């Protein structure tokens, strides 16, 4: 019985090696390039992509002609936000809740 087991193991090993060889050969055929092009020319042969609405990463948007907030608007907004923060802190203390630090 031990001889049959060894023989069966060799058959399985040979079958696995054959399947591996055939699959690598069949998949290797997909990776070969045609005679007119090389893998290095793949980007040159690709069709041009449609322009995107977004800027590329290395291009900065143009500077604004008018700043989004004037100095007066910014200081007013900063004062309002500070007042709201202080109001929330006072309400939290009155309610016995946690006070942000």
Residue pairs with C-beta under 8 A, 6 or more apart in sequence:
33 39
37 45
55 61
69 77
89 99
89 100
92 98
92 99
92 100
93 99
